[in-house]
Amino acid sequence: MKRTIITICLAIIALQTTAQQDSTKTDSSRLHTKYLADITVVGRNSRADVHFLPEIVGVNINAGKKNSLIVVDNVQGNVVTNTMRQVVAKIPGIQIWESDGSGIQIGIAARGLSPNRSWEFNTRQNGYDIAADPYGYPEAYYNPQLQAVQRIEIIRGHGSLQYGPQFGGMVNYILRNGSEINKPFEFETQQTIGSNGLFNSYNAVGGETKKYHYYGFFDHRNADGYRQNSRYYNNSGFGTFTYRFTDKFSVTAELMRSNMRSQQPGGLTDAQLKQDIKQSFRSRNWFDVSWTTAALISNYKFSETSRLNVKLFAVHGDRNSVGFMPSAGITVKDTINKTTNQYNTRNLNEDDYRNYGLEVRYLGAYKLGKMNNSFSLGGRLYKGTTLRYAADGKGSTGTDYDMTVSDGIWTRDIDFNTINAALHAENIFRLSEKLIVIPGLRYEYITGQASGRNGFSGGNEVLLQNQKRSRGFVLAGVGAEYHVTSMSELYANITQAYRPVQFADLTAPPTTDVVDQDIKDAKGYNADLGYRGRFGSYLFFDVSAFYLQYNNRIGTIVQQRTDGSFYNYRTNVGNSTSKGIEALVEFSPVKAITDKSTWGDINLFVSYGYTDARYGNFKVITKNNNNQLVESNLQNKKVENAPEHIVRSGLTYSFKGFSFTTQVSYVSDAFADANNTVAPSANAQNGIIPAYTVTDLTASYRFNKNLNIKAGINNLTNEKYFTRRAGGYPGPGALPADGRTFFISVGAKF
């Protein structure tokens, strides 16, 4: 595969020398057809916080895709604690788990998918993977501090061709890199205080000369938390240095290090929620994540329309948890054992992630007839290793964070390995001045393997079943745009997607479970049909319908052996379908009347997501109290954690350096389990997740380009709500969101 990628790169270089050299622009009268470099900040001179991605940015093709670009500097919301309902308010249909008031763990999803640590999105930073393992364990334990983020790119389903799994699409956090600074040295600071002991200090330096630019920041945040037993701290540092060897060739080196530790207050029952939403019955549960990412990125610009990008990246992550986690759940209190006069021993879990990857992408152009066309080719090599350790009941009896194993032997000691190689190609065919078609293909090769000890039985090791899955397959898709006007377009796409077999599906306990040797990756497709654009400077809109087919979902059914014993059989059990509408309208009545206003501007927006997510043929086999197998089907049941309606609206008034924003977020109810249980269970792990409405206020004033102040109130009406029911960590039980809080922030540049 390495030789293949090298051959492709050499062929690309040869191809570009014969490509059309005079095709430097493609209908430059249209903004969406310009070729933009990676460091270009779309909307730099605008107050708008949401934009569409141009057709081509760097070496990536965005044409025909449902996409959004968030300019974080322009977001009128609380970015200090990564309050995502405010940051992505204008991205319709984004569901958010708000069970972590620190904002360190971001959980977002769309189209009826699970928000669990954003694992249905391909989560990236500066264009490369940052999840634990994108194939076997795609949870994003680390998310960047949004004060350090320049912009956020979100591409829905059609992005699977360029970025690989998942069904949700791709989220890319692009960090500040100094490209906005036009002097040798600049210092930036942002100091924030707020409710519940919140303190955040963000400090950065950057600069630019003719040959290089650099940027580095250090961010510290700590707070006591909204609930009891929920204090946390987070330290993050980042440095990037770009050297321009020539006007065409540059190399960037970057390094990020983050460490967070938080006390986990645990879940509550529904009765406890009504009694006191701040209370906690877990004081000894802790969560600790250390994350290091490194990358070496080179860019070569053959011409305005021909570019080569090579990324070499690594992720070293450690995720640790310690706590009292009885199988009965939150109803069992963590109290002093009367026999020992101590607390009970705690459970320990540790994951170490060691991942390395290489991505090569090339953008080229050629002429077909009278039309200039563009193509993108890419290759990827990736190796991921996850070392997983667990010891139930072998932790300390203390109260602080402590990962010491009492006898020094982990009960479970498992190695997971992933190898991935991929090739992709997309082409923009310009059939006329208004119509373009974008077909694409992606080839994936994946190997997933698990080995190690899954526990002890009678003093003997219980080794994992021999699990190894190797497969290769092709994904295909096609998109199209019809430019109705120079600033609006119809777009459509349909693209295959997949979600690989997860590590958890390879580690079933051999004494109780059996894994289907023919278990398959979940596969399906996304389709979009929409109309987007702007009219003048007063109306911005994007209205579309989507359809998501999710096949080969993996689940567990109970089976019986010939000797009468029962076992859990992990296999593909069914499918689901999501369909709906995603709409955003932003309107300025002032700009609709006049280009110049002496008393300021008013912006109104509404984003609406309607999702009907239901199971199709989905077989369930369970054992009843009489030891008989009972078969049922989830057909037409609603998918769990998939609210039908998500509405976010707001108003912003701005005048000179002053801005005031109010936002209202409504999320309808959802089920917590696939059986669509309505009445809450005694342990609060199943039952309805009620609808809720949250109102936020934010105001800011920029004295000049170097000095600003910002303040806000989150959850103005002190709504008491929760967004998820957890079956395990960090619950179990219902996990409350934060009530009313405030913050005030002062920033300066020198």
N, C-alpha and C positions, 0 to 999 in steps of 0.2 A: 504493500500500500504506500509506503514512503516513496518508493521509486515511481509509483504512479503519479503521486502529487508533484514530485520534482519534474516529471515528464510534462505534466499539464502546465506547470509554471513556465517551462522552456517553450512549450508550444504557444502559450499565451503571448509571450514576449515576441516570438516570431510573427504571430498573427497580427499584433498591433502595428508592426512595421508595414504591413500590407493593407491595413484598414484605411478607411477614408480619413485623410489627415485634415481636411478642411471642415469636418463636421464638429466644429467647436461649440456650437450651440444648437439647441433644438427648439425652434420657435420661441425666441427669447422674450416675446411679448407676453408670454404666460409665466407667471411666477412658478406654477407647479411643474414646469418642464425644465427649470434651471438645474444645473448640476451644482450641488452644494457640498463643500468639504465637511469632514467630520467635525471640525472645530467651529463651524458656523453656528452662531446662536440665532435661530429663527425667532423673530420678535424682539430683538435686542432693543430696538427703538420704539417698541409698542408697550402699552400697558396690558395688553391681552395676555391671559394666562393659558389659553388653549388655542392650538393651531392644528392644521392638517400637515402631515409630513409631505414634503415635495416628492415628486415621482422618483427622484434619485437623490440620495444623500451619501456621499462617500462612495463606497462600492456596493451599496445596498439598494435594491429596487423596492419601492413602496407603492408603485402604481397599481391600481385595482384592488388594493387591500383596505379593509376597515382599519383605520389607524387614527391615532391622536398623539399630539405633542404637548406636554405641559411644561411651560417655562416657570420654574419654581420661584424665581425672583418676583414674578408678577402675581403669585398666588396670594390672595387676601385671606389667609387662614393661619392656623397654628402649625407651622412647619417645625417648630422647636421640638415638640414631642411626636412628630410624624403622625399628626391627626389626619388619617387618610380620607375620612369622609369629607373633609374640607379641601384636601389637595386634589382629589379626583372627582369633585362634585360635578364637573362638566363632562365627565366620561360616563355616558348613560349605561345603567345596568350593572355597575360594579358593586358586588356585595362585599361587605367588610366585616370581619370578626373583630369586635372591639373589647376583647377580654384582657388585653394587655395595655394598661394605662400609660406605661412607659413609652409605648410606640416602638420599642426595640424589635418586637416580633410582629411583622406585618402579615396579615392574612387577608388576601383579596382573591376574588373569583368572579366569573361572569357566566351567564347562560346555563345556570343550574348546576354548575360544577362546585366542588368543595373548596372553601377558602383556607383550608388547613395549611398554614404557613406558605400560602401562594403556590402550592405544589402542582396545580393544574396549569400554571404559567411556566414558560421557560424564563427563569429569572436571571438577568445579566447585569453586570456593571461594566461600563465602558466597552460593551460589546462582547464580553466573555462570561462564561458560566460562573456563578457564585453559590449555587445551591449545594447541598451536601453531596448528592450524586444525581445528575439530571436524569439518569436512566433507572437506577435501582432504588433511590431514596431522594426524590426531588424536593425535599423540604428546604425552605430558605430560612435557616436559623439566623443568618446575618443579613441585615438590611442597612444601607448607608444612612447616616444622619442627613436629613433632607436639607439642612442649612448648607451642606457641602455639595449638594446636587445642583447642577446647572439646568438640566432638563430631564424629563422622563418620556421615553417613547413607549407607546403601547400599540401593539399590532395584534389584531384578533386572528382567527383561524388560518387565514391564507399565509400567515408567517411561518407555518410549519415547514414549508419547503426550504426556506433559508436557514431556519434555526432549529429544526428537529422537533422533538416532542415538546409540548403537550397539546391537548385539545383546546386549552384556553388561549393559546397564542404566546406572545413574547412581551415581557416587560424589561426595559433596559434603563438603568439609572446611570446617567452620564454625569460624572463628577466634574467639579470645577478644575481647570488645568492651567489657568493663567493666561489663556488666549485672549481674554477680554482686557487685560492690563497692557497699557502701551508705554510703560516706563520701566526702568531697571528694577525698581523696588516699590512695593506697596504693602502696607500692613492693614489688615481688616480685623475688627473685633465685634462681637455681638454678645451682650451679657443679658441674661434673662432670669427673672425670678417669678414664682407663681405659687399657687395653692399647694398645700400638703408638703411644704418644704422644698418645692422645686427650685433647683439652681442649675443653670446651664451656662457654660462659658465656651464660646467658639472663637478661636483665634487663628488667623491665617496670614501667610506672607506669600507674595508672588512677584513676578517681574518678567520683563521681556527685553531682549536686545535683538539685533539683526539676526543673530545666529541661533539663539535659544530662547525658550521661555520655561518657567518653572512655577510650581505652586505647591504649597504644603499647608496642612491645617492640623490642629489638635482640638478635639472637642471633648468636654467633660460634662456629664449630666448626672444628677442624683436627686432623689426625692424620697419621702416617706411613703408615698402612694396614697390613693384615695381610700382603700380599704385597710383594715387591720392586717398586719403581717404582709405588707406588700412593698416594702422599701427596696430600692434598687440603686445601682450606679452603672455608668457606662463610660468607658474611655476609648476614644478612637483617634488614630493618627493616620495621615496619608501624605505621601510625597510623590510628585511626578516631575520629570525633567524631559524636555523635548529639545533635541539638537537638530538643526537644519543643516545638513551637509551641503546641499545645494537648494535652489528654488524648487527642485523636483523631488528631492529625497530627504526624508526625515526619520529619526528614530526616537521613540519615547520609552522611557523606563519608569515604572510606577510600583509603589509598594503601599499596602494598606494593612493596618493592624488594629483589631478591635477586641475589647474584652468587656463583657457585661456580666453582672451577677444580680439576681433578683430573688427576693423571697416570694414564694408562691402561696397565696392565702387559701387556695383550694376552692371547691365549689360549695354551693348551698342548695338546700331543698327549696321547693317553691314556697313552703310555709316560712322558712327562714328569710327568704328574700323579702316577703311582705313585712316581716317583723323588724328587720334591720339589715339593709342591703350592704352595710359596711362591715358587718361582723365576719369573723373568720374562725374556723375550728382547726386550722393547721398553722402552727408557728415554727415547725421544724423542717419545712419543705423548701428546698433551694434549687436554683437553676443557674448554671454557669456556662457561658459560651465564649470561647476565644477563637478568633478567626483572622487568618492572614491570607491576603491575596497578593500575588506578584504577577507582573506582565511586562513583556518586551514587545513593543508594537512598532512595526516599520511601515512606512507609506512611500510609494514611488508613483509619481505622476508623469505618465508618458505624454499626455496631452490633456486638454480640458475634459475630454470624454473617455480617457483611458487611464485607469489607475490600478495599482496592485497594493493590497494590504495583507500583512502577515502578522498574526498574533500568536505569541508563545506565552502561556499562562499557567499558573499553579494556584491551588487552594489547599491550605493546611488549616483544618478546623478541628476543634475539640468541643464536644457537647457533653456536659456532666449534669446529673441530677441526683439529689439525695432527698429522701422523704419517707413519711409514714403513709403507705399506700395499701391498706387491707383490701382484699377482693370484694368485701361487702360494700365498699364505697364510703361516701362522706358521712353516712349515718353512724359509723363507728368512730367514736371520739378518740383523739390522741391524748391520753391521760397517763398519769403515773401508775405503773403496775404495782399493785399492793403487795405482791410477793417479793419483788426486787427493790421496791422503793425508787425505781428509776423509770424513765420512759422506755417504751419498747424499742428494739433495734429497728433501724431504718433500712429501706431498700436503696441500692446503688445502681446507677446506670451510667455508662461512659461510652461515647462513640468518638473515634478518631478518624478524620477524613483526610486522605492524601490523594489529591487529584492533579493530573497534568494534562494539558491539551495544546494542540496546534491547529490554528485555522488559517487557511489561505483563501483570499477572495480577489477576484479580478473583475473589473468593469471595463467593457469595451464598447465600441460603436462601429457601425458600418452602414453603408447606403444600399438600399434596395429600391430600384427605380428612382423616384425623386425624393423618397422619404428617408430620413435618418433614423436608424434603429439602434437599440442598445441591448446589451446582454451582460449577464453576471454569471460567473462560474466560481465555484468554491469547493474546497476539500477540507476535511477535518479528521484529526486523529486524537483520540482521548483514552486515557487510562485512569480509572478510579479505584481506590482501595478504601474500604471501610472496615475498621476494626471495632467490633462491638463486644462490650463486657457488661455483665449484669450479675448482681449478687443480692438476692432477696433475703432480707433479715440478717445481713452480715455487716450492716453499717453501724455507726456509733449510736449510743443512747443519748447523745448530747443534743444541743439546740442549734448550734452554728453550722455553717457550711463545712463539711468534713467528708472527704471521699476515701477514708481509710477502710480497707476490707479487714474485718476482725481476724481472720485466719490467713490472710494473704492470698487466698485462692478464689478467683472469680467463679461463680457457679456456671455462668455461660461465657464462652470465649469463642467468638465466631469471626471468621474472615469473609468479607464479600469482595468480589473483584468484578470490575466492568471494563470491557474493551469495546471501543466504538470507532468505526471508520465510516465516513460519509462523503458523498459527492452530490453537489446540486447544481442546477443550471436553470436560469430564467431568462426570457427574452421579451423585450418590448417591440412588438410589431406595430408600426404606425401605418394603418391602412388608409388613413386620410388625415386631413388637418385636424379632424375632430375625434376620430375613432382609433383607439389603440387596443390591442389584445396582448395579454401577457401569459403565455403558457410556461409551465415549469415542471421539472422532475427532480426527485431526490432519491438517491440510493443509500440505504442504511445497512450496515453490518454491525451486529451487537452480539457480544458474549457476556452472559452473567453467570457467576459461579459463587457458591456458598460452601464453606467447609468449617469444621471445628467442633467444639463441644457445646451441646445444648443443655447440659445439666448432669446430674448424678442420679443413679438409681441403685440402691443397695451398696453404695460405696464405689460403684463402677461408673465410668464415664458413659454418657449417652451421646453418641456421635450423630451428627446430622446425616440425613439421607444424602446420597451422592446426587447433588443437584447442579446441573450445568445446562445452560440454554444458549445455543448459538443459532443465529438465523440471519438471513439477509432478505431484503425486500425493497420494492420501489414504491414511492409515493408520487402521485401526479396531481396537478391542479391547473386551473386556468382562471385568469381574471380579465376584466375588460373595463374600459372607461369610454364614455362618450361625453365630450366637452360641449355642453349645451350653450354656455357662454364662456368668455375668457376666464371667469372666476367661479364657475359652477359646473358640476359634472354628475352624470349618472355613473354608478359603478356596480359591478357584480363580480362574484367569484365563487368557485366551488373547489375545495381542496381536501385531499385525504389527510388524515392525522392519525396518530397512534400514541398509546401510553404503554411503555414496556412493562413486562412482568416485574414486580417490585421485589426487593430483598425479602420482605415479610412473606411473600408467596413461596420463597425457597427455604424457609426455616421452620416449617411446621414441626411441632414435637413428634418424633417418630413413634412414641408410645401411644399417642392418641390420634394423630393425623396422618393422612396420606396425600401426597401431592400428585396430581394428574401429570403423568409423564408427557402428555400432549398438550399441556396448558399453553394457551396462546396469548400474545400481546393483545390488549384492547385496541381495536381499530374502528375507524369510522370516517366521518367527513364533516366539514363546516361549509355552509353556503351563506352568502350575503347578497342582498340587492338593495341599493340605496341611492339617495340623491343628496349631494352636499355642496357647500360653497358659501359665497357671501354676496350680498348686494350692497354696493357702496361700502361705506364704513360703519353702517348702522345695523346690518343684519348678518349674523353668522349662523349656519345651520348644518345639521347632518341628521337625516332621517333614513332608517333602514330596517329591513326585516331580515331575520336570520333563521337558519335551520341547522341543528347539530345532531348528528346521529352517532351514538356511542355504543359500539357492539363489543361482544366478548368480555363484558364486565366479569371480574373475578370475584367469586364468593365461596362460601363453605356450605356444603350440604351433609347431612348425617347419613351414613350408610351402615349396613350390617354384614358382618362376615358370616361364613358358613358355620362357624362354631357358636354363633349367637351373639358375639361381642359387637359393640358399635364403635365407629370411628368417624372422624370428620374428614370429608373429602374436599380438598381445595381444587377448584376447577373453574372453567368459564361457565357461568350460569345464566346469562341473559344480556339484555340490551336496554338502552333508554334513548329517549328522543327529547330534545329541547327545541322549542320554536318560540319566536316572539318578535318584539319590536324594540329598537334602541333609537331614541330621538333626543336631539339637543337643539334648542333655539336660544340664541342670545340676541337681544335687541336693545338699541339705544334710541329712545324717542327724541332725545335732544339732537343727535346727529342726523336723524331722519328729517328734521326741520331745518337745521342750519349747520354749516360747517364750522362756524365760530360761535362760541357761547361765552358770555361774560360772567356767568354764574355757575359754571361747572357742567359736568356730564353725569348722566344716569344710565346704568347698564342693568338690564333685567335678563335673567336666564331661567330656563327650565330644562332639566334633563330627566328623561323618563325611560325606564326599562321594564318591559313586560316579558315575563318568562313563564312558559307552560312546559315544565320538565316532568316527564312521566316515564315510568318503566313500561317496556314492552313485554315480550315473553321472558319472564324471569322466574326460574324454578327455585322453590324453597322446600327443603325436606328437613323436618325436625323430629325429635323423639318426644313422645308425650309421657305422661306419668305412668302409663301402663306398659312402657317399653315397646311401644309400637311406632313405626315410622309413619309420619303424616306428611303428605305432599300438598303444597299449595302453590299459588302463583301471585306474584306482585303486579301482574299486568294491570295497567291503568292507575296504579298507585303513584302518588307524587314523589319525586326524588327528594330525599332529605336535604335540608339546608339550602333550599331553593325557593326563596320568597317570590311570589307572583308579580308583585309591584314594587319598584324602587323609584321614588320621586325625590329629586333634589332641586331646589329652586333658591334664587337669591336676588338681592338687589345691591348694587354698588353705586355710591355717590362719590364722585371725585372732583376736586377743585384745586388746581395748582398742585401743591405738594401733599394735600390732604386726601385721604380716602377712608370711606366707611362702608363696611359690608355686613349684611345679615344673610344668613343661609338657613334654610329649613330642610331637613332630611327626613323622609318618611319611608319606612320599610315595612311591608305587610308581613303577616305571620307566616311561619314555615314549620314543617315537621322536622323533628330531630332524628327520626328513624324511618327506615324504608317501609315499615308496617303502618305508617301514618297514625301512630298512637296520639290520641288527643289528650286524655287525662294524664297529668304528670305521674310518673312512677314514684314510689317512695324514696328512691335514691336520686331522683331528679335527672336521671340519665336519658329518659325517654319522655315524650310529651310534646305538646305544642310549644313553639317559640313565639310568644305574642308579638303583635305589631307594635311599633314605637315611632315616635316623632321627636326629633332633636333640633333645637334652635341654637345657632352659634352667632356671635357678634365679633367683629374684628375692626379695629381702627388703626390707621398709621399716618404719620406725618413725616415728610422728608424736608428737613430744613434746607438742605442743599444736597449736591451729589455725594457728599462725604459724611452726612450726619442724618440719622433717622431714629424714630421711636415708633414702637408698635405695641398694641395691647389688645387683649381679647377676653371674652367670656365664652367658655365651652359649655354646652348644655344649659342654656340660660334658664329654662323652666325647671331644672333639676329633675328631669325625667328619670324614673327608675325602670331600668330595662336590662335585658341580657340578649346576646346575639348567638349564643351557642350553649349546648349541653355536651359536656365531655364525659366519655366513658372511662378515661384514665387520666394521665398527666396532661395538663396541670390542674385538673379537677380532683376527683370526678364530681359530677353534678352540674348545676347551672352556674355559669361564670358571669357575674355582673359586670356591666360597663360602668365607667366613671360617671358620677353625678356632676353638679355644677362646679367648675373650676375657673380660675383666671390666670392670666400671665401678662407680664409687661417686659418689653425687650428694648434695649438701647444699642444702636450700632454705629460704628464710625469707621472711616477709611482715612489713611494718612499716606 
